[in-house]
């Protein structure tokens, strides 16, 4: 069963069919009840009309054998006196139920009421009426009667009348319920035949519409399976031209694939560039060690230490980038940018700091690394001076690091923040570094909710501005 309804199409079809079935059953029941109520009401109205016609004749003093309503054409009629004795009844009435008396033939008036026939002799004549007056209220009941050998169900109406010479009488008149039974049976038959057919149509239409609606989803699934199998992230899923939820799903899926392709390609370049950057100092260090092993007097100890330090810094940069790529979130500690800038600038030649107290939330160590990388880059390219400016602008803290060097060309102001990117003027092993400092600085700034941009400084050199939200 779980496998049978394992698809969205099957569950949608089943759900729609069940909902329509419940609605049809509720609507059908309401229609049947309303139809039955209306038809019974009409039968009751007809019975009341007949009963009041007979009551009017009794009030006018018409003898029992002259009553026009006793011919049985409009239905069975009974007339009972105050002791519930039958004093008049329709012709050919053979059996009756649903009234106060089941007798079909009048009893002589002199017959005592307590003769053991089971009739109730208590006086419940009802409301007090004046002679010749007919009760304004009618009492309705259901029963059956057999007239001239034909048995039917009837709706009975009871009307009370006060006569001048015969006392208090109660008239029962019945109207057949055959029309009500026939109409209800016909409606029920139509529903029993029509509802299953309608449910079948609903199920078929839902199945076809759902299949058509989900066809693009199946196409997306097949393409995703093919992409997974081929590992070709350049492929994209088809986007239907429907502007609906499925089209948006396909568009989002392609955006995800594009982002994944970019990430994978970036990771591949990162690994390749890291391997290239590591190979040079490792090869240089190995060469020095091999030369020292063969000729100890030729050992370049300073060069070996320099290569080792470069390897240590490169490994630390790669480890920090790995943590940032893994989504490491900075802490929420308050950091005084002015004090941090002065600490990082301390001991650096030609660096001046102009700072006002500004606090931001984040990691002191990572923000210190950003300032250190910016100062290292500025000192590497400056002719003589580097200035650090810390200020508040609205709800942002701004740190500007400017130098008086040649500046950054307009076309390279974004490229310099890519990993392992070094401009031609700074590609030597001694001065250029590995090209990770600015990339690390921007990644840290973004993870702190800020930005890092490059521009032209007041002295014509480069200006790097770090903007962070205030604590």
C-alpha positions as CSV (number, residue, x, y, z in Angstrom):
1,X,0.0,0.0,0.0
2,X,2.8,2.4,0.9
3,X,4.5,1.6,-2.5
4,X,1.2,2.1,-4.3
5,X,0.7,5.6,-2.9
6,X,4.4,6.4,-2.9
7,X,4.2,9.0,-5.7
8,X,2.9,12.5,-5.4
9,X,0.6,11.9,-8.3
10,X,-1.1,8.9,-6.6
11,X,-1.5,10.8,-3.3
12,X,-2.9,13.9,-5.0
13,X,-5.4,11.7,-6.9
14,X,-6.4,9.9,-3.8
15,X,-6.7,13.1,-1.8
16,X,-8.8,14.9,-4.4
17,X,-11.1,11.9,-4.8
18,X,-11.6,11.6,-1.1
19,X,-12.4,15.3,-0.7
20,X,-14.8,15.2,-3.6
21,X,-16.4,12.0,-2.2
22,X,-16.9,13.6,1.2
23,X,-18.4,16.7,-0.4
24,X,-20.7,14.7,-2.6
25,X,-21.9,12.5,0.3
26,X,-22.6,15.6,2.4
27,X,-24.3,17.4,-0.5
28,X,-26.3,14.3,-1.4
29,X,-27.5,13.8,2.2
30,X,-28.5,17.5,2.4
31,X,-30.4,17.3,-0.9
32,X,-32.2,14.1,0.1
33,X,-33.2,15.5,3.5
34,X,-34.3,18.8,2.0
35,X,-36.3,17.0,-0.7
36,X,-37.9,14.7,1.8
37,X,-38.7,17.5,4.2
38,X,-40.3,19.6,1.4
39,X,-42.4,16.7,0.1
40,X,-43.5,15.7,3.6
41,X,-44.4,19.4,4.2
42,X,-46.5,19.5,1.0
43,X,-48.2,16.2,2.0
44,X,-48.9,17.7,5.4
45,X,-50.4,20.8,3.8
46,X,-52.6,18.7,1.6
47,X,-53.7,16.6,4.6
48,X,-54.4,19.7,6.7
49,X,-56.5,21.2,3.9
50,X,-58.6,18.0,3.7
51,X,-59.0,17.9,7.5
52,X,-60.1,21.5,7.7
53,X,-62.6,21.0,4.9
54,X,-64.2,18.1,6.8
55,X,-64.1,20.2,10.0
56,X,-65.8,23.1,8.3
57,X,-68.7,20.8,7.3
58,X,-68.9,19.4,10.8
59,X,-69.0,22.9,12.2
60,X,-71.8,23.7,9.8
61,X,-73.8,20.8,11.2
62,X,-73.4,18.4,8.2
63,X,-74.4,14.8,9.2
64,X,-71.7,12.2,9.2
65,X,-73.0,10.3,6.3
66,X,-73.2,13.5,4.2
67,X,-69.5,14.6,4.7
68,X,-67.9,15.0,1.3
69,X,-64.4,14.1,2.5
70,X,-65.4,10.5,3.4
71,X,-65.4,9.3,-0.2
72,X,-61.7,8.3,0.1
73,X,-60.6,10.1,-3.1
74,X,-58.2,12.5,-1.3
75,X,-57.1,10.0,1.3
76,X,-58.3,8.4,4.5
77,X,-60.4,10.5,7.0
78,X,-61.4,9.7,10.6
79,X,-63.6,11.7,12.9
80,X,-63.3,11.0,16.7
81,X,-65.4,12.3,19.5
82,X,-64.2,13.5,22.9
83,X,-63.8,9.9,24.2
84,X,-61.7,9.1,21.1
85,X,-64.5,7.0,19.7
86,X,-64.7,6.7,15.9
87,X,-67.9,8.3,14.7
88,X,-67.1,8.6,11.0
89,X,-64.5,7.2,8.6
90,X,-63.8,7.1,4.9
91,X,-65.4,4.6,2.6
92,X,-63.4,1.4,1.8
93,X,-61.0,2.1,4.7
94,X,-59.8,-1.3,5.7
95,X,-56.9,-0.6,8.1
96,X,-55.2,2.5,9.6
97,X,-52.3,3.4,11.9
98,X,-50.8,6.6,13.1
99,X,-53.9,8.2,14.5
100,X,-55.6,8.0,18.0
101,X,-57.8,5.1,16.8
102,X,-57.1,2.2,14.6
103,X,-60.8,1.5,14.0
104,X,-62.1,1.7,10.5
105,X,-65.8,1.5,11.2
106,X,-67.9,3.9,13.3
107,X,-69.1,2.6,16.7
108,X,-72.6,3.3,17.9
109,X,-72.6,6.4,20.1
110,X,-74.3,4.6,23.0
111,X,-71.4,2.1,23.3
112,X,-69.5,2.8,26.4
113,X,-65.9,3.9,25.9
114,X,-64.4,1.5,28.4
115,X,-65.1,-1.8,26.7
116,X,-61.6,-3.1,26.7
117,X,-60.8,-2.0,23.2
118,X,-57.6,-0.3,24.4
119,X,-58.8,3.2,23.6
120,X,-57.8,5.9,26.1
121,X,-61.0,7.4,27.7
122,X,-59.3,10.4,29.2
123,X,-60.5,13.8,28.2
124,X,-57.8,15.6,26.3
125,X,-60.0,17.6,24.0
126,X,-57.2,20.3,23.9
127,X,-57.9,24.0,23.6
128,X,-61.3,25.4,24.6
129,X,-63.4,26.2,21.5
130,X,-66.7,27.9,21.0
131,X,-69.4,26.0,19.1
132,X,-68.8,26.2,15.4
133,X,-65.2,27.1,15.9
134,X,-62.2,25.2,14.4
135,X,-58.8,25.0,16.1
136,X,-56.1,27.1,14.5
137,X,-53.4,24.5,15.2
138,X,-52.9,21.2,13.5
139,X,-51.1,18.2,14.7
140,X,-49.1,16.1,12.2
141,X,-48.1,12.4,12.3
142,X,-47.0,9.7,10.0
143,X,-48.9,6.4,9.5
144,X,-50.3,4.0,7.0
145,X,-53.7,3.0,5.7
146,X,-55.3,0.4,3.5
147,X,-58.0,1.7,1.2
148,X,-59.8,-0.7,-1.1
149,X,-57.0,-3.2,-0.7
150,X,-54.2,-0.8,-1.4
151,X,-51.8,0.0,1.4
152,X,-49.8,3.2,1.5
153,X,-47.9,5.5,3.8
154,X,-49.7,8.7,4.7
155,X,-49.0,12.1,6.4
156,X,-51.9,12.7,8.8
157,X,-53.1,16.1,10.0
158,X,-55.4,16.3,13.0
159,X,-57.8,19.3,13.4
160,X,-60.1,19.9,16.3
161,X,-63.6,21.4,15.9
162,X,-66.4,22.3,18.4
163,X,-69.9,21.5,17.0
164,X,-73.3,22.8,18.2
165,X,-74.9,19.4,18.7
166,X,-72.1,16.8,18.7
167,X,-69.6,18.3,21.1
168,X,-65.9,18.3,20.6
169,X,-64.6,16.4,17.6
170,X,-61.2,15.7,16.1
171,X,-60.8,15.2,12.4
172,X,-57.9,13.1,10.9
173,X,-57.1,13.4,7.2
174,X,-54.2,11.8,5.4
175,X,-52.3,12.6,2.3
176,X,-50.2,9.9,0.6
177,X,-46.5,9.9,0.8
178,X,-46.0,7.9,-2.4
179,X,-44.6,10.9,-4.2
180,X,-42.1,11.6,-1.4
181,X,-41.0,8.0,-1.4
182,X,-40.7,7.9,-5.2
183,X,-38.8,11.2,-5.4
184,X,-36.4,10.2,-2.7
185,X,-35.8,6.8,-4.2
186,X,-35.2,8.3,-7.7
187,X,-32.8,10.9,-6.3
188,X,-31.0,8.2,-4.3
189,X,-30.7,6.0,-7.4
190,X,-29.3,8.9,-9.4
191,X,-26.8,9.6,-6.7
192,X,-25.7,6.0,-6.3
193,X,-25.1,5.8,-10.1
194,X,-23.8,9.3,-10.7
195,X,-21.5,9.8,-7.7
196,X,-19.2,6.8,-8.6
197,X,-19.0,8.0,-12.2
198,X,-18.3,11.6,-11.0
199,X,-15.6,10.3,-8.7
200,X,-14.1,8.3,-11.5
201,X,-13.9,11.4,-13.7
202,X,-12.4,13.4,-10.8
203,X,-9.7,10.7,-10.2
204,X,-8.9,10.5,-13.9
205,X,-8.7,14.2,-14.4
206,X,-6.6,14.7,-11.3
207,X,-4.3,11.9,-12.4
208,X,-3.8,13.4,-15.9
209,X,-3.5,17.0,-14.7
210,X,-1.0,16.0,-12.0
211,X,1.0,13.9,-14.4
212,X,1.2,16.9,-16.8
213,X,2.1,19.3,-14.0
214,X,4.8,17.0,-12.6
215,X,6.3,16.2,-16.0
216,X,8.8,19.0,-15.7
217,X,9.8,17.8,-12.2
218,X,10.6,14.4,-13.7
219,X,12.7,16.1,-16.3
220,X,14.6,18.0,-13.6
221,X,15.1,14.8,-11.7
222,X,16.5,12.9,-14.7
223,X,18.8,15.8,-15.5
224,X,20.0,16.0,-11.9
225,X,20.7,12.2,-11.9
226,X,22.6,12.6,-15.2
227,X,24.7,15.5,-13.7
228,X,25.4,13.4,-10.6
229,X,26.5,10.4,-12.7
230,X,28.6,12.4,-15.1
231,X,29.9,14.9,-12.5
232,X,29.6,17.6,-15.2
233,X,28.5,20.7,-13.2
234,X,28.3,22.8,-16.4
235,X,25.0,21.1,-17.3
236,X,21.7,22.7,-16.3
237,X,18.2,21.4,-15.8
238,X,15.4,22.4,-18.2
239,X,13.4,25.4,-17.1
240,X,9.7,25.2,-18.2
241,X,8.2,28.4,-19.6
242,X,5.3,28.4,-17.2
243,X,6.2,31.0,-14.6
244,X,4.9,28.8,-11.8
245,X,6.4,27.1,-8.7
246,X,8.1,24.4,-10.9
247,X,9.7,27.0,-13.1
248,X,11.0,28.7,-10.0
249,X,12.3,25.4,-8.7
250,X,14.2,24.8,-11.9
251,X,15.6,28.3,-11.9
252,X,16.7,27.9,-8.2
253,X,18.2,24.5,-9.1
254,X,20.2,26.0,-11.9
255,X,21.4,28.8,-9.6
256,X,22.5,26.2,-7.1
257,X,24.3,24.3,-9.8
258,X,26.0,27.5,-10.9
259,X,27.1,28.3,-7.4
260,X,28.3,24.7,-6.9
261,X,30.2,24.8,-10.1
262,X,31.8,28.1,-9.1
263,X,32.7,26.7,-5.6
264,X,34.2,23.5,-7.0
265,X,36.2,25.4,-9.6
266,X,37.3,27.8,-7.0
267,X,38.3,24.9,-4.8
268,X,40.2,23.3,-7.6
269,X,42.1,26.6,-8.3
270,X,42.7,27.0,-4.7
271,X,44.3,23.5,-4.4
272,X,46.3,24.0,-7.5
273,X,47.5,27.5,-6.4
274,X,48.3,26.3,-2.9
275,X,50.3,23.4,-4.3
276,X,52.2,25.8,-6.6
277,X,52.9,28.2,-3.7
278,X,54.0,25.4,-1.4
279,X,56.2,23.8,-4.0
280,X,58.6,26.7,-4.4
281,X,59.7,27.2,-0.8
282,X,59.7,23.4,-0.2
283,X,61.9,22.9,-3.3
284,X,64.2,25.8,-2.2
285,X,64.5,24.5,1.3
286,X,65.2,21.0,0.0
287,X,67.9,22.3,-2.3
288,X,69.6,24.2,0.5
289,X,69.5,21.1,2.8
290,X,70.9,18.8,0.1
291,X,73.7,21.3,-0.6
292,X,74.4,21.6,3.1
293,X,74.5,17.8,3.5
294,X,77.1,17.6,0.7
295,X,78.9,20.8,1.5
296,X,78.3,22.0,5.1
297,X,80.3,25.1,4.5
298,X,77.8,26.3,1.9
299,X,74.8,26.1,4.1
300,X,72.5,29.3,3.7
301,X,71.0,29.2,7.2
302,X,69.2,32.6,6.8
303,X,67.6,31.5,3.5
304,X,66.5,28.2,5.1
305,X,64.9,30.0,8.0
306,X,63.2,32.5,5.6
307,X,61.7,29.6,3.6
308,X,60.6,27.9,6.7
309,X,58.9,31.0,8.0
310,X,57.3,31.5,4.6
311,X,56.0,28.0,4.8
312,X,54.6,28.5,8.3
313,X,52.8,31.7,7.3
314,X,51.4,30.1,4.2
315,X,50.1,27.1,6.2
316,X,48.5,29.4,8.7
317,X,46.8,31.4,5.9
318,X,45.5,28.2,4.3
319,X,44.2,27.0,7.6
320,X,42.4,30.2,8.3
321,X,40.8,30.2,4.8
322,X,39.7,26.6,5.3
323,X,38.0,27.6,8.6
324,X,36.3,30.6,6.8
325,X,35.1,28.4,3.9
326,X,33.7,25.9,6.5
327,X,31.4,28.7,7.7
328,X,33.2,29.5,11.0
329,X,31.2,32.3,12.7
330,X,33.0,35.1,14.6
331,X,32.3,35.7,18.2
332,X,30.1,38.5,19.5
333,X,32.7,40.1,21.7
334,X,33.1,43.9,21.6
335,X,36.3,45.1,19.9
336,X,37.7,48.6,20.1
337,X,38.9,49.3,16.5
338,X,40.9,52.3,17.5
339,X,42.9,50.4,20.1
340,X,43.3,47.5,17.8
341,X,44.6,49.7,15.0
342,X,47.1,51.3,17.4
343,X,48.3,47.9,18.5
344,X,48.8,46.6,14.9
345,X,50.6,49.9,13.9
346,X,52.9,49.8,16.8
347,X,56.5,49.2,15.8
348,X,55.8,49.7,12.1
349,X,58.0,52.4,10.4
350,X,56.2,55.2,8.7
351,X,52.7,54.3,9.9
352,X,50.5,57.0,11.6
353,X,47.1,56.4,13.2
354,X,44.3,58.9,13.6
355,X,41.5,57.1,15.4
356,X,38.4,57.9,17.4
357,X,36.9,55.3,19.8
358,X,34.6,52.9,17.9
359,X,33.4,49.5,19.0
360,X,32.2,46.6,16.8
361,X,31.1,43.1,17.5
362,X,33.3,40.2,16.3
363,X,36.5,38.3,16.8
364,X,39.4,40.4,18.0
365,X,41.9,38.0,16.5
366,X,40.4,37.9,13.1
367,X,39.9,41.7,12.9
368,X,43.5,42.1,14.0
369,X,44.5,39.8,11.2
370,X,42.6,42.0,8.7
371,X,44.4,45.2,9.9
372,X,47.8,43.4,9.9
373,X,47.2,42.2,6.3
374,X,46.2,45.7,5.2
375,X,49.2,47.3,6.9
376,X,51.6,44.7,5.4
377,X,50.1,45.4,1.9
378,X,50.3,49.1,2.4
379,X,53.9,49.0,3.6
380,X,54.9,46.8,0.7
381,X,53.7,49.3,-1.8
382,X,54.2,52.7,0.0
383,X,57.1,55.0,-0.8
384,X,57.4,56.5,2.7
385,X,54.2,56.8,4.6
386,X,51.1,54.8,5.6
387,X,48.1,56.4,7.4
388,X,45.4,54.6,9.3
389,X,42.1,56.4,9.9
390,X,39.4,55.0,12.3
391,X,36.0,56.9,12.4
392,X,32.3,56.5,12.7
393,X,29.9,57.0,9.8
394,X,26.2,56.6,10.7
395,X,25.7,53.1,11.9
396,X,29.1,51.9,10.5
397,X,32.6,51.9,11.7
398,X,35.1,52.8,9.0
399,X,38.9,51.9,9.0
400,X,40.9,53.4,6.1
401,X,44.4,52.3,5.3
402,X,46.1,54.5,2.7
403,X,49.7,54.6,1.3
404,X,51.6,57.0,-0.9
405,X,52.6,54.4,-3.5
406,X,51.5,53.9,-7.1
407,X,48.0,52.8,-6.2
408,X,45.8,50.0,-7.7
409,X,44.7,50.3,-11.3
410,X,40.9,50.5,-11.7
411,X,40.7,47.2,-13.5
412,X,42.4,45.4,-10.7
413,X,40.6,46.8,-7.7
414,X,38.4,43.7,-7.4
415,X,40.8,41.1,-8.8
416,X,43.4,41.8,-6.0
417,X,40.9,40.3,-3.5
418,X,41.0,36.9,-5.3
419,X,43.1,34.2,-3.8
420,X,46.7,33.8,-5.0
421,X,46.4,37.0,-7.1
422,X,49.5,39.2,-7.2
423,X,50.0,42.2,-9.4
424,X,53.0,42.2,-11.7
425,X,54.8,44.8,-9.6
426,X,54.6,42.5,-6.5
427,X,55.3,39.0,-7.8
428,X,58.7,38.5,-6.4
429,X,59.1,35.8,-3.7
430,X,60.5,38.3,-1.2
431,X,58.0,41.1,-1.7
432,X,54.8,39.7,-3.2
433,X,53.8,37.1,-0.6
434,X,51.4,34.3,-1.6
435,X,48.6,36.6,-2.6
436,X,46.3,35.5,0.3
437,X,46.4,38.5,2.6
438,X,43.7,40.7,0.9
439,X,41.6,37.6,0.2
440,X,41.6,36.7,3.9
441,X,40.9,40.3,4.9
442,X,37.8,40.5,2.6
443,X,36.5,37.1,3.8
444,X,36.8,38.1,7.4
445,X,35.1,41.4,6.7
446,X,32.2,39.7,5.0
447,X,31.7,37.2,7.8
448,X,31.5,40.2,10.2
449,X,28.7,41.7,8.2
450,X,30.9,44.3,6.6
451,X,32.8,45.2,3.4
452,X,36.3,45.8,2.2
453,X,37.0,47.9,-0.9
454,X,39.9,49.4,-2.7
455,X,40.2,52.9,-4.1
456,X,42.5,55.9,-4.5
457,X,44.0,57.5,-1.4
458,X,44.6,61.3,-0.8
459,X,48.3,60.9,-1.5
460,X,47.6,59.1,-4.8
461,X,48.3,55.6,-3.6
462,X,45.9,52.8,-2.6
463,X,43.1,53.3,-0.1
464,X,41.5,50.3,1.5
465,X,38.3,50.9,3.5
466,X,37.0,48.4,6.0
467,X,33.3,49.1,7.0
468,X,31.7,47.1,9.8
469,X,28.4,47.5,11.7
470,X,28.7,49.2,15.1
471,X,28.3,47.1,18.2
